[in-house]
Amino acid sequence: MKLYPGVSFTNHMKHVTRSIGISLIILASLTVSAQKKNEIVVKIGDQKVSKEEFIANYQKNNTNILDEKDRKTPTEYLDLYINFKLKVLEAQKLGYDTVKTFIEELKGYRQELAKPYLTDVSYNEDMVQTAYHRTKYERKASHILILVNPETPPSDTLVAWNKIADIRKQIIDGADFNEMGAKYSQDPSAAQNKGLLGYFSAFQMVFPFEDMTYKTPVGQVSEIVRSRFGYHIIKVHDERQTLGEMKVAHIMKMFPQQASEATIAQLKLSADSIWAKATGGADFAELAKTLSDDKQSAAEGGILNWFTPTNMVPSFAEAAFALKKDGDISPVIRTPYGWHIIKRLELRTTQPFEKLRPELEAKIKQNPSISKYSDEAFDRKLRAEYQLKIDETNFGKLTTSVGDTIKRKAIKDNLLVSFANQTITVGQFTEFLQKQNFSPNSDKLEAELTDLLNKLINLKLLEYENTQLEKKHPDFARVYNEYHDGILLFNISKDKIWDVASTDSARLHKYYSQTSKKYFWNDRFKGWVIESKNIEIRSRLEKMLDEKELSKQELEDIFNTKTENNIQLRDVAVEKGNDPIVDYYIWSGPKPTGFDETTTFVHGKIVQHEQKELKDAWGLYSSDLQEQIEKEWIASLRTKHPIEINKKVLKKIPAVE
């Protein structure tokens, strides 16, 4: 049962996702004069980009960036923004926005985005202050869950309540909470973690669970609380100030899929060797670039994105946050993905309240479990805003004729309700009544008609309000439009760039043959790791290899029989740090555990600066081809769609610092 989002360690390695387009979503709103709003920064084809729109995008994408070198000036960012707009414009010209899957996806997103705007949302300062406290202080807790679905009938709900209540009584009477969790909790993870959830803070759990956790004193067991998962009891173990966010570099020796313990042990020896160098004064970034198996972070000297203890693999986060000061290097630690050596670069604690306030308020407003949502209050607000009027005379005529088909048809075009520029006629209301299976024979006819009319009015008001959201709420319009453009960008980029580079092998081979080769191996040992049955066989084998070069097959034919293998030869072509036995013989590495040097040795040579073939660097050359395809495409779009930049307006835009 996931009460909080799971995080894959390799999330930081994903570089081509839908978020490429959606990352341009505008969250900030700017106040500018009416005159300045009309200023145009750039015209792309027949589309104009206002100064306000450009500034909002520029500030959003150059604030809180991970690396200062990625910060752009307005002029630099405009070039990127023009490319973005060109791709979206081309997608529209090609009809990508008319495809059914696009329409359905955008419609679904709009429905979710519109929900908070189609009800009355209220919250108070106490809610914001509470959220900030829970952001600043995190709690460590365990829980026991008895599953109850929202649709569960009352009888079964009572059974679940009695069960959790009995478990709580046993714990209060002295039973161990975590042992009871392992035995009774219906959270699937309880068998392994005995219900222990670790530390968490605001907005990381479903709200009823979070709220009860923070209301329960440290060391105590909570009252029973219900979430959408079922009934919980919670034991609060600890509270501490949130550790904040950390930026680290790491070196990783990655576990192959279904790696054996022997392979994992060999990789540990490689990691130990690297750790000795890192702690002995070697440049950590250079070690990462040459020895880390996490190739994306290796290119940046091993640097990862900022992370918190709760959005990183737990074992990795625990080791990182245990480092006391910037520059400290961890021991070799293990995660489900491999062995890691971590260097702390920077730690930042929770931001001040006023800086976090907008984010906290937005999260509260979006969560009906925290803020107060009222459809009735919203209905009253819309009736007043749009000056809704009910024609009581025509409503009275309908009441007296609702059971008479002839009379009802005679007044079907009569106006019943009006608001804004919308109307509801008697005929429209009677059609609605038929869909509701309304019976005109009720002795409470007028009251029931009034209730049903109010129901129809509410539906029509919401439908109309939904069409006005872009006009009334600039923040809604910006987010919706950017999501619209983001989907188009993703879809057209997939067709025009990514799929071409990844699936057109003939084009990739042609690109490889025509481009200058730029990917090379570091120094590699190429040859065999040879294990012989005993010292005598090893001696004979070495003497034979000294006299002349023999193939692997020739050696096996000489030394092995159908019933007995006297030698085993393993082909290797490895860089330093990738094979403990090769490291020991060739690069003076530590002696591998369980390794017998009297019977095992290596034979081969060091090859320097050998070019990688396409099969060895397929991903790298595919990425290069992707970049070339994109550059060629952008160049053609810039020719196809004229671009006019208003340099005078552009110069007025201050750079983000």
N, C-alpha and C positions, 0 to 999 in steps of 0.2 A: 504494500500500500504506500504510494508515494504522496506524502503530505507536503513535500517541497520538490522543486524541479531537480532532476538528476543532471549531472554535468559530465561530459566526456572529456578526458584529459586532452584529447586531440582536437578539441573544438578550435583551438587557435591555429590549426594547420589548414582549416577550410578557407580557401581564398576565392572560390567562385560559387556564390550562393545568391539566392534571391535578394538578400540584404544589400547587394551591390546597388540595386536600383532604389530600394526602399530606404537606404541610409540617407537619402536626401530629404526625407520627411522633415518638414519645418515644424519645430516646436515653439519657436519664439515668435512673439508679435511685436511690431515696432509702431511707435506713434510718430507720424510725420504729417506735415501740413498738407492740405488738399492740393496745393500747387506742386509740392515735391512728389506726391503720389503719382502724378501724371508724367514725371520725368522718366524717359526711356533710356536704359543702359545699352541695350543691344536689340537689334531687329534681326531675326533669323527667318529667312523666307518671308512668309506673311505673318509670323508670330512676333509680338513685341514683349520684351521682358522689362518690367518696371524696375525702378531703383529699389522700391520697397521689397519686391519679390527677390531680387538679387541679393540685397543685404541680408535678408532673413536666411537664405540658403548659405551665403558666405559665412555668416556668424555661426550658424549651426555646425557647419562642417570644419570650422577652424577653432572651435572652443573645446576645451578638455580633450585635446588630442594626446595620444600616447607618446609621441616623439616630436620634439620641437622642430626637427628638420622637415617634418611633414606639413608644417604651418605654411600657408600660402598668402601672398599679397593679393589684394583685389584683382590686379591685372593677371596674375598667375592663375587665380581661381576661375576667372572669367573664361579662360581658354578651356579648362576642364568642363565648365558649365555649358559652354557652347556645344562641346562634343556630346554631352548628355542630352541637350535639347535637340540636337540634330538627329540623334538616334530615335528619340521619341517621335519627332516629326515624321521621320521616314516610316516608322511603324504605323502611324496614322495614315500616311499616304498609301501604304500597302494594305490597309484594311485590317490590321491586327486587332483593332478595337471593335471590330464587328464579328469576331470569332465567338462562337457560343461559349466555349470554355472560359474565355476572357470575361465575357459579360456575366456569366454565372459567378466566377470568382470575385469580381468587383462588386457584384450585387450582395454577395454574402458578407464581404468585408464592410460594405456600407451599412448593412443592417446592424452589425456589431458596433461599428463606430457611432451610429446614430442613437443607440439605446440610452446613454446618459443624457442626451439632449431632448429626449421625448418623455421625460418624467421630471418631477420637481425634486431636485437634489439639494439637501441641506446638510451642513456640518458646522461644528463650532470650534472655537479656539482650543477647547480642552482636547478634542479629538486630534488636532494637529500636534499639540504639545505631547500628548500621549504617544503618538506615532514617532515623534522625535526621540523621546526617552527610550522607546523600544528599538530605535535605530542605533542609539548610542550605547545601549547596554543589552547584551545578548544573554540568553539563558540556556543552560544545559539541562535536558530533560529526557525521561523515558516515558513510554506510554503503553497502555494495554488497550486493545481495540476489540470490541465485539461488533461485527458487521451488521448494519441495518440499512437497507436501501430506502430511499425516500418513498417508494411505492409499497413498502412492506405493510401488511394489514396490522391493525392495532393489537391483535392477539399475539402475533409474532414479535411485535415491538416490545410488548410487555415481557415476553420470555427473555429477550435480549437484555432488557433493563434489569430484570431479576438476576440474570447471570452476572452482569458487570457489578451489580450491587453486592452480590455474595463474594465476588473476588475482592472488592474493595474492603469488605468487612474482615476478610481473612488477613489482608495486608495490615489493616489498622490493628488487628489483634497480634501482629508480630511476624507474619509470613514475609519472606523476602520478595520485594517488588519485581526485580528482574527475573528471578526464578519463576515467579507466577506468570510473568510476561512470556517467557519461553514456553511455558506449559499451556497457557490458555489464550494468549493473544491471537487474533485472527488476521493480524498484519503479517503477510507472507515473510517479511524480513525478520520477524521476531525469533525464528528458529536459529538464526545466526547471531543477531545482535541483542537478543533478550529484551527488545523494545527500546534500546538506547538510541536516541536520535542525534545526540551530540548537541553542539551549540547552534542556536538560530536566533534571528532578530525579527524586526517588524516586516510584514508582508511576505515572509518566507514559508508560512504555514497558512492553512485555511483559518479565517479569522476567529471563529469560535474557539478553536484549539489554541491559537496564539493568545487570545484574551484570557482564557482560563489559566494558561501557563504563567502569565505575568501577574495574575491576581492571586496566585497560590504562593505562600511564603516558601523561601528556599528551605529544602529539607523536608517539606511536607508533601502529602498526597492530596491531589485536588478532589473537589466534588466531581460527580459524573457530569460530563459535558457531551452534547451531541453535535456532530458535524455531518456533512453530507455522506461521510463514510459509515457512520454509526456512532456507538457510544464509546467514549474514552474515559479512562482515568489517567492522570499524569503525575509523575513524581518529579519535582524540580530539584536538581542536584546542586546547581551553582548559578551564580550571576556574575558577570564580569564586564568590564568596559569592552565594547566591540574593538577587535584588534585592528580594524581598518582595512586598507588595501595595500598590497605589496607588489612591487615590481622586482623580478629576479631574472637572472640568466641561468640556464641549465645546460648540462651535457648529459646526453641520454644514450644508453646502450639498449636498443629496443629488442623485446622478445619476439622472435618469429612466431607465427601462428602455430599453436599446438607444440610449443617448444618443450623439449624434455628437460628434466632437472639437470642433466649433464650439460646441456647447452646453456641453461640459465647460470650454472656454476662457472662455465667458461666465460660468459659475458661479465660475471661478477669480477673475475680476475682482471679483465680488460678495464672495467670501471675502477677497480682499486689502483691500477697502474696510472690511469689518468688522474685520479684524485691525488696521488703522491706528487705528480707534477704540478697540479693546480695549487696545492698547499705548499709546494716547495719554491714557489715564486714564478712559475711559468705564466704567461699571459692567458687568462681564462677565456677571453674572446677568441683568441687564436686556436686554443685547444678545442673550443666548441665548433669553430668553422671547419676544422680538419678531422675531428674525431666523433662528433655527435651524430647519432642516427636520426635525430629530428632535423631533417634537412632544411625545413622552412625557417625555424628559429636559428639554426646553425649559420645561415647566411647573414644573420644580424648579430652574430657573436653569442648566440644562445638566448637572446632576450625574448621574454614572453610578455603578453599583455598584462595589464594590472588585473589582480584577482583578489577576492576575499576568501576567508576560510571556508565559506559555504558554497562558493561557485568554482571550486577546484577539487580535483581528486583528493579525498581526505588525507591519505598518507603523505601526499606531496605537500599539501597545505600545512599539515602539522609540522613537517620538517622545516618548511620555509619560515613559518612564524616563530619557530623556536630559535632562529638566528637572532642574536642580540643587537647587532649593529650593522650598518651598511658596510659591505665588503667581506663579511663573514662567509665562510664556505662550509656547507653541511658535510657530514659523512656520506658515504654512498648509501642511498635509501632505495627501497623497492616499492614500486606501484604495480598495479595489474598490467602495466604497459611495458615496464622495463626497469633498469637501474638508472638512477639519476644522481648527479652531483649538482647542488644548488648554490648559487652565489646571490646573496641579498644585495640589491642595488638601491632600493628606496622604499620607505614606509610612509604612508600618509593616513592620518586618523580621520574620524568622522568630521565632516564639514560643519561650520557654524549653522545655527538654527535658521537664520534669515536666508542664508544661501540655499538651504535645503527645502525651505518652505514651499516654493512652487511645486517641486517634485512630490512632496508629501501630500499637498492638497490634491494634486492630480490623482494620486493613487487612492486617496480616500474617496474622492468623488466617483471613481470607477468601480468601487467595491460596495455593492448594496448591503453587505453584511456589516459594514462599518458606518457609512453615512445613512441618512434617512431618505428613502425614496417614497414619493406619494403621487400616485396617478390621479387621485381625486383633486389634490391641490393644483396639479398641472392642468387638469381639465377646467377648473375654475379660472385659472390664469389665462388660458387660451380664449375662453368665452368672453372675458372682459377685454382682452387685447384686440380681438377681431370683431367686437361688438355684435356678438351672436344674438339673434332675435327669433323667437318662436311665434308664429301667427296663431294666437289662441283661438281665433274664430274658425280657421280652417282645421285646427286640431279638434275643436268641438264638433265640426261637421263630420270629420272622420270617425269620431267616437260613436256618433249616432248612426253612421252608415256602414261601419266596418263589416257587418254581417250581410249587407245587401250589395251584391255584386253590381247591379245596375247603378245604384246611387254612388257607389264608390268609384266606378269608372267615370261618372259625370264630373267628379271633382279631382281626378288623378293628376291634372296639370296645375292644381292650385298650389301656391307656395306655402310650405310648412315651416322651413327653417332657412335663415340667411346668415352668412358671416363672411367677412372679407369680400371676395368676389365669387363666393360659392353659394349654392342653393341646394335644398333638399325639398323635393315635391312630395305631395301625398302619394303619387304613384310609386316613387322610389321607396318610400317608407313601407307601403303595402308589399312590395317585392321583398323587402327585408323581413317583414313579418312572416311571409310564406317560408322563407329559408329557416326561420326560427321555429317552424311548426306551431305557430301561434293559433290558439283556438278562440274564436270570438264569442264563445258561449260562457265565458267565465263571469262569475258574479262580481269580480274585482276588475272589470274591463278597463276602466279609466286609469287605475293605478298601474296595471300591467302594461298598458299602452305607453304610459309616461315613462316607465322603467326602460322599455324597449327603445323608445325614441331617444332617451338619454344615451343608451348604449350605441345607437347608430350615430348620434352626434359626436360622441367620443371617438369613434372609429374615423369619421370624416375629418374631425379636427386634427387627429394624429396624421392622417394621410396628407392633409394640406400642409401641416407644420413640417412634415418630412421633406416636402418640396421646397421649403423656404430656408432650410438649414444653411445652405451655402451663403445666402444673402444676410442672414441674421448673425452667423457665427463665423468670422474670418478664420479662426483656428480650425474649425471643422473643414472649411473649404480647402485650406492649405493642406491639411493632412490627407484628406480624401483625394485631392488632385495629385499629390505626390505619390500616393499609393497607386493611383491610376497610371501615372507615368512609370512608376517602378515596375509594375507588372509588364507593361509594354517593353520597357528596356530589357528586362530579363528575357522575355520571349524572343525578341528580335536578335538580341545578342547570342542567345542559344543557337538560333538558326544560322545567323550570319558569321559567327566567330567560333564559339566553343565546339559545336558539333562538327564543324568543318575540320578544325585542328585535331580533334580527338578521334574522328571516325574515318577520315579520308587518308588511309595509309599510303596510297600512291602519291598523293600530294606531299605528304610528310617525307617520304623517301626522296622525292624530287627536290624538296627544300633542303634536305640534308646533303644531297649530292652537290648542290649549287652554292651552299653557304660556306663561309670560312669556318673551320672547326675551332671551337673555343672551349670544349669541355674535355678535361684530361684527368687521368688518375693521378693521385699522389704516388710517391714511390711505392711499388708493390712487389711483394715476393710472389713469383710464379713458379710452381713446381708441385711437389708432393709432400704430404706428411706420411711417413712410412712407419708402420708398426710391424716388427718382426717377432716371431714366436720366441726366440731366445737370442743370446749374445752371439753364438756361433753363426746363426743365419744372418744376423745383422752384419757381422764382419765380412762374410762372403759377399753379401749384397753391396756393401760399400766398396769393396775391392773391385767388384765387377763394374760398378758405376764410375769408378776412377779411371778404368781402362778405356771405356767407350760408352757413348750414350745409347741406351736401350729404351724402347717404348714401354709403356705401362703393360701392354698386352704381352710383350716378350718376357718381361720380368715375372708376370703372373704365370706364364707357361713354364718358366724354368723352376720356380719355387713352389708353386701350388699344384696339388694333385686333385683328383676327383673326390678324394675322401678327406683331404687335410689341406687347410690354408695356412701356410707358413708365413706369409706376408699379407698385409693389407695396405693398399695405397689409396690415399685420399687426395684428389686434385684440389689445389688451392691457388687462388690469385687474389691476395688480400693486402690491404693497406695496414700500416702500423696500428695496432690496437684492436684489430678485428679477429685475431686468432691467437689465443694464449701460447700455444706451442710454438708457432712461428715467431711470436714476439720474444719468447725465451731464447730461441736459437739465433735469430737474425737481429733483433733490436735490444738484446740484453734485458728483457723483461723479467718479472718474477717467475719463479718456477711454479707451474700449475699444480694444484692440489691433485694427488692421486696419479701423478704422471711419472712413468718409469723411463728415465733418460738412457738407460742401458739398452733398451730394446726399441725405443722410438726416436726417430730423428727426421730431419727434413732434407730434401734434395731439390735444388733449383737455383734461381738467381733473382736478384733485384732488378726490376725494370723501372726506369725513370721516365716520368712525364709521358706516359703512353696515352695516346688519344682514345677517348671512349667511343665505341661504335654506337650506332643508333639504338641498338637493343639495350645498351647499358645506360643510355641517357635519353630514353624515349620521352619521359615526362618533361625534361628540360628543353629538348628540341621542339616538342609539341607546344610548350608554353611560348617559345620564341616564335614559332609559326603563328600562333594565336595573336601575338603582338603585331606581327607583320600584316596579317589579314586585317586586324583592326585599324592599323595606320592607313592601309590602302583604302579601306572602306570609308574612314573619316575623311580622307582626302577627296574621295569621289562625292561625298555628301556636301563638303564645303564648296565644291564646284557646282553642285546641283542646286543648292539653296544659298542665295546671296546673304552675306552677313554684313551688317552695318553697325559699327561700335560707336557710341557717343562718348568719345574720350573726355570731353569736358565734364560730363556727369560722373564718369568713372573716377576721375581724379578727386572728386569730392568725397569719395567713400573712404573712410579711415581704415587702416589695417588693424586686424585683431591682434592684441598683444597678449 
